[in-house]
């Protein structure tokens, strides 16, 4: 849709009686430029990642804290707020600024409306593909998990939506939490002849055989393009090992180089890695593996308006990351001459539901798959007086709501909640529905736990998770943000060495004693013993708590006192 066509649609909508909030027409006119993407070159790759089963439009607040350490300080993706806008030359106060940062989020959400939604995404995909013959649509994973309907259908709603959207190739992470048998069933039956699942780093535990194709070759306008899959390397650590008991993962850098070489030997003029490493890992891999033209990345939910160019022994590699929750569509156009990439253009398009008409076929599909669960999803549990969100290195207000509920319902002194990055946003004054709650908690191992832990054990847990997040070597970052903590105050120095990042722990104003035992509530245990023991799903506990409260004040965030990060551009002032 060009600008003139868009403004015509807007005028028609207004003439038809559509009520537009103050400033909305101006915002829409400016945002229309997002969808002006003239074709370039002869190979086009469209990229989505980390949609976390969000079929309908949602609100999603970007982080105010995304700290980098070591060589990663001040580098993309560890930029937030005004520093992000400055780095990427994004004008403050625009629709683009709202899409990429948390600045003035509540105000701007009221102006620009919701983002994502597969029906609106489908419209954009079709428009972009219309002038890009042969364009491939790549899915970076974390697609089948993150909603109530996905959980209750074993991911089938998202499997069918992916086929309808026209995805060509995908890789994996949270998909594996449905179990290896379910993943293989989808790959070999549902996706047969339509979507290729690729992962060079998933092997059988017994003989080291490939579980999925390491790469696939597709010809785009006469150009042979190899797409290599890189599944999340730490799936058996970040998620339950028993769900993928017969598979091994890992970064497997040497095997990646061998796979790139094999793709080139097979005739690939373009080699692209479809990655779920996380952006820091992708940047390091790009500097060490030769022959990759571009890495289309996911996992860390970083919406990057421009790629990072990384030098390596064989040349240069573009590294991108396309955000999360169906909020963005990445478009990478390549000019390929004489079997090499000679130029590129990249655009990360925010999917504003108010700017893109819903694709009728996808909309009808979404309504159909939701219908059996609509009454349960629409149940109003309480009304929120404040903004509820998740994303951020240390805590989010929806996480705090879960922590508070755990402590209240389990009479615990301390509560832990996983540092998941997925989860949608609820605006002040809006109802908290069961669907909103499931957007934060819908996993296949949702059990609530209650344990007696010593002060020493508590510190060890915090130190271990903190090292996963702030290790200066990206290859040792094993996924997620910091565990969310309720009832316990502490200080954190992300720049300190392992074992000395967590200090000053107190509970109810008293210092935590190494040998003293504390009552700690949590959820999402990864051990097989926890699965056997069972336990109440966390959404049932939180729903019970919310129904009793009816109205929820803005949660008071329990955040650590940060040290060693003054002036860090990954921290909003």
C-alpha positions as CSV (number, residue, x, y, z in Angstrom):
1,X,0.0,0.0,0.0
2,X,1.5,3.3,-1.0
3,X,1.0,6.6,0.9
4,X,-1.8,7.9,-1.3
5,X,-3.7,4.6,-1.1
6,X,-3.3,4.5,2.6
7,X,-4.7,8.0,3.1
8,X,-7.6,7.2,0.9
9,X,-8.4,4.2,3.1
10,X,-8.1,6.4,6.2
11,X,-10.4,9.0,4.8
12,X,-12.9,6.4,3.8
13,X,-12.9,4.9,7.3
14,X,-13.4,8.3,8.9
15,X,-16.3,9.1,6.4
16,X,-17.9,5.8,7.4
17,X,-18.1,6.9,11.0
18,X,-14.9,5.4,12.5
19,X,-14.0,7.3,15.7
20,X,-10.4,8.2,15.8
21,X,-8.6,9.3,19.0
22,X,-6.9,12.7,19.1
23,X,-3.7,12.6,17.1
24,X,-4.5,9.2,15.6
25,X,-5.0,10.4,12.0
26,X,-1.7,12.2,12.1
27,X,0.0,9.1,13.7
28,X,-1.5,6.9,11.0
29,X,-0.3,9.1,8.2
30,X,3.2,9.1,9.6
31,X,3.2,5.3,10.3
32,X,2.1,4.6,6.7
33,X,5.7,5.1,5.7
34,X,6.5,1.8,7.5
35,X,4.8,-0.1,4.8
36,X,6.5,1.7,1.8
37,X,9.2,-0.9,1.0
38,X,10.1,-0.8,-2.6
39,X,11.7,-4.1,-3.8
40,X,15.4,-4.3,-4.2
41,X,17.8,-6.9,-5.6
42,X,16.8,-10.4,-6.6
43,X,16.5,-12.3,-3.3
44,X,14.1,-11.4,-0.5
45,X,13.7,-13.0,2.9
46,X,10.9,-12.2,5.3
47,X,11.4,-12.9,8.9
48,X,9.2,-13.3,12.0
49,X,10.3,-14.7,15.4
50,X,9.2,-15.2,19.0
51,X,5.5,-14.6,18.3
52,X,4.6,-16.8,21.3
53,X,1.3,-17.9,20.0
54,X,-0.3,-14.4,19.9
55,X,-2.9,-14.8,17.2
56,X,-4.7,-11.6,18.0
57,X,-3.4,-8.0,18.3
58,X,-1.9,-7.2,21.7
59,X,-0.1,-4.4,23.6
60,X,3.6,-5.1,24.3
61,X,5.9,-2.8,26.2
62,X,9.5,-2.9,25.2
63,X,12.1,-3.0,28.1
64,X,13.4,0.0,30.1
65,X,16.4,-2.1,31.2
66,X,18.5,-4.2,28.8
67,X,22.0,-4.1,30.3
68,X,25.1,-5.1,28.4
69,X,28.3,-6.0,30.1
70,X,31.9,-6.2,29.0
71,X,32.3,-5.5,25.3
72,X,28.5,-5.5,25.0
73,X,28.0,-2.2,26.9
74,X,26.5,0.4,24.7
75,X,26.2,-1.9,21.7
76,X,23.0,-3.1,20.1
77,X,20.8,-4.7,21.4
78,X,21.7,-3.3,24.8
79,X,20.2,0.1,24.3
80,X,16.9,1.4,25.6
81,X,14.8,4.6,25.5
82,X,16.4,7.8,24.2
83,X,19.7,6.1,23.6
84,X,18.0,3.5,21.4
85,X,16.4,6.3,19.4
86,X,19.6,8.2,19.0
87,X,21.6,5.1,17.9
88,X,19.1,4.1,15.2
89,X,18.2,7.7,14.2
90,X,14.5,7.2,15.2
91,X,12.6,10.5,15.7
92,X,11.2,10.7,19.3
93,X,7.4,10.8,19.6
94,X,6.7,8.9,16.4
95,X,4.9,5.7,15.8
96,X,8.2,4.1,15.2
97,X,9.6,5.3,18.5
98,X,6.5,3.8,20.2
99,X,7.1,0.5,18.5
100,X,10.8,0.2,19.4
101,X,10.9,1.7,23.0
102,X,8.9,2.0,26.2
103,X,9.0,5.8,26.2
104,X,5.6,7.3,27.1
105,X,4.1,3.8,26.6
106,X,0.7,4.3,28.2
107,X,0.0,7.6,26.3
108,X,1.3,6.3,23.0
109,X,-0.5,3.0,23.3
110,X,-3.8,4.9,23.5
111,X,-2.8,6.8,20.3
112,X,-1.4,4.0,18.1
113,X,-3.4,1.0,19.4
114,X,-2.5,-2.6,19.4
115,X,0.2,-4.4,17.5
116,X,0.6,-7.8,15.9
117,X,-2.1,-10.3,15.2
118,X,-1.7,-13.0,12.6
119,X,-4.6,-11.6,10.5
120,X,-2.9,-8.2,10.2
121,X,0.5,-9.8,9.8
122,X,-0.9,-12.0,7.0
123,X,-2.0,-8.8,5.2
124,X,1.4,-7.3,5.5
125,X,3.2,-10.5,4.4
126,X,1.0,-10.7,1.3
127,X,1.6,-7.0,0.4
128,X,5.4,-7.3,0.8
129,X,5.5,-10.6,-1.2
130,X,3.4,-9.1,-4.0
131,X,6.4,-7.3,-5.5
132,X,9.0,-9.8,-4.4
133,X,8.6,-12.9,-6.5
134,X,9.8,-16.0,-4.7
135,X,10.3,-14.3,-1.3
136,X,10.9,-16.8,1.5
137,X,9.1,-16.4,4.9
138,X,11.3,-17.6,7.7
139,X,10.1,-18.3,11.3
140,X,12.8,-18.1,14.0
141,X,10.8,-20.2,16.5
142,X,8.9,-19.7,19.8
143,X,5.8,-19.9,17.7
144,X,3.7,-22.7,19.2
145,X,3.8,-21.5,22.9
146,X,2.6,-18.5,24.9
147,X,-1.2,-18.6,24.9
148,X,-4.0,-20.6,26.4
149,X,-5.3,-21.9,23.0
150,X,-1.8,-23.0,22.1
151,X,-1.4,-24.9,25.4
152,X,-4.8,-26.5,25.1
153,X,-4.4,-27.6,21.5
154,X,-0.8,-28.8,21.9
155,X,0.3,-26.0,19.6
156,X,-2.0,-27.1,16.8
157,X,-3.6,-23.7,16.5
158,X,-0.2,-22.2,15.7
159,X,0.8,-25.0,13.5
160,X,-2.2,-24.4,11.3
161,X,-1.7,-20.6,11.5
162,X,1.9,-21.0,10.3
163,X,0.8,-23.0,7.3
164,X,-1.9,-20.4,6.5
165,X,0.5,-17.6,6.8
166,X,2.8,-19.2,4.3
167,X,5.9,-19.9,6.4
168,X,8.5,-21.7,4.4
169,X,11.2,-22.6,6.9
170,X,11.4,-22.5,10.8
171,X,13.7,-23.5,13.7
172,X,12.9,-24.3,17.3
173,X,12.9,-23.5,21.0
174,X,9.8,-23.4,23.1
175,X,8.2,-25.8,20.6
176,X,10.3,-28.5,22.3
177,X,8.4,-28.1,25.6
178,X,5.5,-30.1,24.0
179,X,7.9,-33.0,23.9
180,X,10.2,-34.4,21.2
181,X,7.5,-36.8,19.9
182,X,5.1,-33.9,19.3
183,X,7.7,-31.8,17.5
184,X,8.6,-34.7,15.2
185,X,4.9,-35.4,14.6
186,X,4.3,-31.8,13.4
187,X,7.5,-31.7,11.4
188,X,6.9,-35.0,9.6
189,X,3.1,-34.9,9.2
190,X,1.5,-31.5,9.5
191,X,4.4,-29.7,7.8
192,X,5.1,-32.4,5.2
193,X,5.5,-30.7,1.8
194,X,4.9,-27.2,3.2
195,X,7.3,-26.1,6.0
196,X,10.8,-27.3,6.6
197,X,12.1,-27.5,10.2
198,X,15.9,-26.9,10.2
199,X,18.4,-27.2,13.1
200,X,22.1,-28.0,12.5
201,X,22.6,-28.2,16.3
202,X,20.0,-30.8,17.3
203,X,21.5,-34.3,17.3
204,X,20.4,-37.7,18.6
205,X,21.9,-38.4,22.0
206,X,23.0,-41.9,21.1
207,X,24.8,-41.7,17.7
208,X,24.9,-37.9,17.1
209,X,22.7,-38.1,14.0
210,X,20.8,-35.1,12.7
211,X,17.3,-35.0,14.1
212,X,16.2,-32.4,11.5
213,X,17.8,-31.1,8.3
214,X,20.8,-28.9,9.1
215,X,19.8,-26.7,6.1
216,X,17.6,-26.5,3.1
217,X,18.3,-25.1,-0.3
218,X,15.7,-23.0,-2.0
219,X,16.0,-21.3,-5.4
220,X,14.8,-17.7,-5.4
221,X,14.7,-16.1,-8.9
222,X,17.4,-18.4,-10.1
223,X,19.6,-17.8,-7.1
224,X,20.3,-20.9,-4.8
225,X,19.8,-19.9,-1.2
226,X,20.7,-22.1,1.7
227,X,18.9,-21.5,5.0
228,X,20.7,-23.1,8.0
229,X,18.8,-23.7,11.3
230,X,20.2,-22.9,14.7
231,X,17.8,-24.0,17.5
232,X,18.1,-22.6,21.0
233,X,21.4,-24.1,22.2
234,X,20.4,-24.4,25.9
235,X,16.9,-25.9,25.6
236,X,17.6,-28.9,27.9
237,X,18.9,-26.4,30.6
238,X,16.4,-23.5,30.3
239,X,13.5,-26.0,29.9
240,X,12.9,-29.5,31.2
241,X,15.5,-32.0,30.0
242,X,13.0,-34.9,30.1
243,X,11.0,-33.3,27.3
244,X,13.8,-33.8,24.8
245,X,15.6,-36.7,26.5
246,X,16.9,-38.3,23.3
247,X,18.3,-35.1,21.8
248,X,21.3,-32.9,22.3
249,X,21.6,-29.2,21.5
250,X,24.5,-26.7,22.1
251,X,26.0,-23.9,20.0
252,X,28.1,-26.3,18.0
253,X,30.2,-23.6,16.3
254,X,32.5,-26.0,14.5
255,X,29.5,-27.9,13.1
256,X,28.0,-24.6,12.0
257,X,31.2,-23.8,10.0
258,X,31.1,-27.3,8.5
259,X,27.4,-26.8,7.6
260,X,28.1,-23.5,6.0
261,X,30.9,-25.1,4.0
262,X,28.6,-27.9,3.0
263,X,25.9,-25.5,1.8
264,X,28.5,-23.6,-0.3
265,X,29.8,-26.9,-1.7
266,X,26.2,-27.8,-2.6
267,X,26.0,-24.7,-4.8
268,X,24.6,-22.0,-2.4
269,X,25.2,-18.5,-3.6
270,X,23.6,-17.1,-0.5
271,X,23.9,-18.6,3.0
272,X,21.6,-17.4,5.8
273,X,21.3,-18.7,9.3
274,X,17.8,-18.8,10.9
275,X,18.8,-18.5,14.5
276,X,17.3,-18.8,18.0
277,X,20.6,-18.1,19.7
278,X,19.9,-14.7,21.1
279,X,21.5,-11.6,19.6
280,X,24.7,-11.5,21.7
281,X,25.4,-15.1,20.7
282,X,24.7,-14.4,17.1
283,X,27.1,-11.5,17.1
284,X,29.9,-13.7,18.5
285,X,29.1,-16.5,16.1
286,X,29.1,-14.1,13.2
287,X,32.6,-13.0,14.1
288,X,34.0,-16.5,14.2
289,X,32.2,-18.5,11.4
290,X,33.0,-17.5,7.8
291,X,30.7,-17.7,4.8
292,X,27.4,-16.6,6.4
293,X,25.8,-13.7,4.5
294,X,23.2,-13.0,7.2
295,X,21.9,-14.2,10.5
296,X,18.2,-13.7,11.1
297,X,18.0,-14.0,14.9
298,X,15.5,-14.5,17.7
299,X,15.2,-15.5,21.3
300,X,16.1,-12.3,23.1
301,X,13.1,-10.4,21.6
302,X,15.2,-7.5,20.4
303,X,13.5,-5.4,17.7
304,X,16.4,-3.9,15.8
305,X,15.6,-1.4,13.1
306,X,18.9,-1.9,11.4
307,X,21.3,-4.9,11.1
308,X,24.7,-5.0,12.7
309,X,27.6,-5.7,10.3
310,X,30.1,-8.1,11.8
311,X,33.6,-8.7,10.4
312,X,35.0,-12.2,10.3
313,X,37.9,-14.0,8.7
314,X,35.9,-14.7,5.5
315,X,34.3,-11.2,5.1
316,X,31.2,-9.7,6.8
317,X,27.9,-11.0,8.1
318,X,24.7,-9.1,8.7
319,X,23.0,-9.8,12.1
320,X,19.4,-8.9,12.8
321,X,16.8,-9.6,15.4
322,X,13.1,-9.2,14.7
323,X,11.5,-8.6,18.1
324,X,8.6,-10.7,19.4
325,X,4.9,-11.3,19.8
326,X,4.1,-10.9,16.1
327,X,4.9,-7.2,16.5
328,X,7.4,-7.0,13.6
329,X,8.1,-8.3,10.1
330,X,11.7,-8.1,9.0
331,X,12.3,-7.7,5.3
332,X,15.8,-8.4,4.0
333,X,16.4,-7.7,0.3
334,X,19.7,-8.9,-1.2
335,X,21.3,-8.1,-4.5
336,X,23.2,-11.2,-5.7
337,X,25.5,-11.0,-8.7
338,X,28.1,-13.5,-9.8
339,X,27.2,-15.8,-6.9
340,X,27.8,-13.3,-4.2
341,X,25.9,-10.6,-2.3
342,X,26.7,-7.2,-3.6
343,X,24.1,-5.1,-1.8
344,X,21.2,-5.2,0.7
345,X,18.3,-3.3,2.1
346,X,16.7,-4.1,5.4
347,X,13.5,-2.9,7.0
348,X,11.8,-4.0,10.3
349,X,8.2,-3.1,9.9
350,X,6.0,-2.7,13.1
351,X,2.7,-4.4,12.6
352,X,0.1,-1.9,13.8
353,X,-3.3,-3.5,13.8
354,X,-5.0,-0.1,13.2
355,X,-3.0,0.4,10.0
356,X,-3.5,-3.0,8.4
357,X,-6.8,-4.6,7.5
358,X,-7.3,-8.1,8.9
359,X,-6.8,-10.8,6.2
360,X,-10.3,-12.3,5.9
361,X,-9.1,-15.9,5.7
362,X,-6.7,-15.7,8.7
363,X,-9.3,-13.8,10.7
364,X,-11.9,-16.5,10.1
365,X,-9.4,-19.1,11.1
366,X,-8.5,-17.4,14.3
367,X,-12.1,-16.9,15.3
368,X,-12.8,-20.6,14.6
369,X,-9.9,-21.9,16.7
370,X,-10.7,-19.6,19.6
371,X,-14.4,-20.3,19.7
372,X,-14.3,-23.5,21.9
373,X,-12.3,-21.6,24.5
374,X,-13.8,-18.1,24.3
375,X,-15.8,-18.2,27.5
376,X,-12.8,-19.3,29.6
377,X,-10.4,-16.9,27.9
378,X,-12.8,-13.9,28.3
379,X,-13.4,-14.4,32.1
380,X,-12.6,-11.2,33.9
381,X,-10.5,-11.9,37.0
382,X,-9.9,-8.4,38.2
383,X,-9.4,-4.8,37.0
384,X,-5.9,-3.4,36.9
385,X,-5.3,0.1,38.2
386,X,-1.8,0.2,36.8
387,X,0.2,-0.9,33.8
388,X,1.0,-4.7,33.8
389,X,4.0,-5.8,31.7
390,X,6.8,-8.3,31.9
391,X,9.8,-7.4,29.7
392,X,13.0,-6.2,31.5
393,X,16.2,-7.6,33.0
394,X,15.0,-7.7,36.6
395,X,11.3,-7.5,37.0
396,X,8.0,-6.5,35.5
397,X,4.7,-5.5,37.0
398,X,2.9,-8.6,35.8
399,X,5.7,-10.7,37.3
400,X,5.2,-8.8,40.5
401,X,1.5,-9.6,40.5
402,X,2.4,-13.3,40.2
403,X,5.0,-13.1,42.9
404,X,2.6,-11.3,45.3
405,X,-0.1,-14.0,44.6
406,X,2.4,-16.8,45.3
407,X,3.4,-15.3,48.6
408,X,-0.2,-14.6,49.7
409,X,-1.6,-18.0,48.6
410,X,1.3,-20.1,49.9
411,X,2.0,-18.0,53.0
412,X,5.7,-17.8,51.8
413,X,8.4,-15.4,52.9
414,X,10.0,-15.3,49.4
415,X,8.8,-16.1,45.9
416,X,10.6,-16.8,42.7
417,X,9.1,-16.4,39.2
418,X,11.1,-17.3,36.0
419,X,12.6,-14.5,34.0
420,X,10.6,-15.3,30.9
421,X,10.6,-12.6,28.2
422,X,7.3,-13.5,26.6
423,X,4.0,-12.0,28.0
424,X,1.7,-9.3,26.8
425,X,0.8,-6.0,28.4
426,X,-2.4,-4.8,30.1
427,X,-3.1,-1.0,30.2
428,X,-4.3,0.8,33.3
429,X,-8.1,0.5,33.8
430,X,-8.4,-2.6,31.7
431,X,-9.7,-5.9,33.0
432,X,-7.3,-8.7,33.6
433,X,-8.8,-11.7,31.8
434,X,-7.9,-15.3,32.0
435,X,-6.4,-14.9,28.6
436,X,-4.1,-12.1,29.9
437,X,-3.0,-14.4,32.7
438,X,-2.4,-17.3,30.4
439,X,-0.3,-15.1,28.2
440,X,2.1,-14.9,31.1
441,X,1.9,-18.5,32.3
442,X,0.8,-21.0,29.6
443,X,3.5,-23.6,29.7
444,X,3.5,-27.4,29.9
445,X,5.2,-27.5,33.3
446,X,3.3,-24.8,35.2
447,X,3.4,-26.4,38.7
448,X,3.5,-24.3,41.8
449,X,6.2,-25.3,44.3
450,X,6.9,-24.6,48.0
451,X,10.3,-25.3,49.3
452,X,12.4,-24.8,52.4
453,X,15.6,-23.1,51.2
454,X,18.7,-22.0,53.2
455,X,20.0,-18.5,52.8
456,X,23.1,-20.0,51.1
457,X,20.9,-21.9,48.6
458,X,19.0,-18.7,47.8
459,X,22.1,-16.8,47.0
460,X,23.4,-19.6,44.9
461,X,20.3,-19.6,42.8
462,X,20.4,-15.9,42.3
463,X,24.1,-16.0,41.4
464,X,23.6,-18.8,38.9
465,X,20.8,-17.0,37.1
466,X,22.6,-13.7,37.1
467,X,25.6,-15.3,35.5
468,X,23.4,-16.7,32.8
469,X,22.3,-13.2,32.0
470,X,25.5,-11.2,32.6
471,X,28.3,-13.5,31.7
472,X,30.8,-11.5,29.6
473,X,31.1,-14.4,27.1
474,X,27.8,-14.6,25.2
475,X,28.3,-18.4,24.7
476,X,27.6,-18.9,28.4
477,X,24.4,-16.9,28.4
478,X,21.8,-19.6,28.8
479,X,18.6,-17.7,28.2
480,X,16.0,-15.6,29.9
481,X,16.1,-12.5,32.1
482,X,16.9,-12.5,35.8
483,X,14.6,-14.6,38.0
484,X,11.9,-12.3,39.5
485,X,12.0,-12.1,43.3
486,X,9.3,-11.3,45.8
487,X,9.8,-10.7,49.5
488,X,13.6,-10.6,49.3
489,X,15.6,-7.4,48.8
490,X,19.1,-7.5,47.4
491,X,21.7,-5.6,45.4
492,X,23.2,-6.6,42.1
493,X,26.4,-5.7,40.4
494,X,26.2,-7.1,36.8
495,X,29.8,-6.2,36.3
496,X,31.2,-8.2,39.2
497,X,32.6,-11.7,38.8
498,X,30.6,-14.9,39.3
499,X,29.7,-15.4,43.0
500,X,30.0,-11.7,43.9
501,X,27.2,-10.1,41.9
502,X,24.5,-10.6,44.6
503,X,24.9,-8.9,47.9
504,X,22.9,-7.2,50.8
505,X,20.1,-9.8,50.9
506,X,17.4,-9.1,53.4
507,X,13.9,-10.4,54.2
508,X,11.5,-8.3,56.2
509,X,14.3,-5.9,57.0
510,X,16.6,-8.6,58.4
511,X,19.8,-9.9,56.8
512,X,19.5,-13.3,55.2
513,X,21.5,-15.9,57.1
514,X,23.3,-18.5,55.2
515,X,22.3,-21.3,57.5
516,X,18.7,-20.2,58.2
517,X,15.8,-21.8,56.3
518,X,13.2,-19.8,54.5
519,X,9.8,-20.6,53.0
520,X,10.1,-20.1,49.2
521,X,7.2,-20.3,46.7
522,X,7.8,-20.7,43.0
523,X,6.6,-22.2,39.8
524,X,7.8,-23.8,36.5
525,X,10.2,-26.4,37.9
526,X,12.4,-28.1,35.3
527,X,13.1,-31.3,37.2
528,X,11.3,-34.6,36.3
529,X,10.7,-35.1,40.0
530,X,8.6,-32.0,40.0
531,X,6.5,-33.3,37.1
532,X,5.9,-36.6,39.0
533,X,4.9,-34.6,42.2
534,X,2.5,-32.5,40.1
535,X,1.2,-29.4,41.8
536,X,-1.4,-26.7,41.1
537,X,-0.9,-24.9,37.8
538,X,0.2,-21.4,38.5
539,X,-2.6,-19.7,36.6
540,X,-5.2,-21.4,38.9
541,X,-3.4,-20.0,42.0
542,X,-3.1,-16.5,40.5
543,X,-6.7,-16.5,39.1
544,X,-8.0,-17.4,42.6
545,X,-6.1,-14.6,44.1
546,X,-7.3,-12.0,41.5
547,X,-10.9,-13.1,41.8
548,X,-10.7,-12.4,45.5
549,X,-9.1,-9.0,45.1
550,X,-11.3,-7.8,42.2
551,X,-9.3,-4.6,41.8
552,X,-5.5,-4.6,41.6
553,X,-3.5,-1.6,42.4
554,X,-0.3,-0.9,40.5
555,X,2.1,-3.5,41.9
556,X,5.1,-2.1,43.7
557,X,8.1,-3.5,41.9
558,X,10.7,-5.4,43.9
559,X,13.9,-4.4,42.1
560,X,17.5,-4.9,43.2
561,X,19.7,-2.0,44.0
562,X,22.0,-1.8,41.0
563,X,25.7,-1.2,41.2
564,X,28.4,-0.7,38.6
565,X,26.0,0.4,35.9
566,X,25.9,4.2,36.2
567,X,25.5,5.7,32.7
568,X,24.9,2.3,31.1
569,X,22.8,3.0,27.9
570,X,20.9,-0.2,28.6
571,X,19.2,1.5,31.6
572,X,16.5,4.2,31.1
573,X,17.3,7.3,33.0
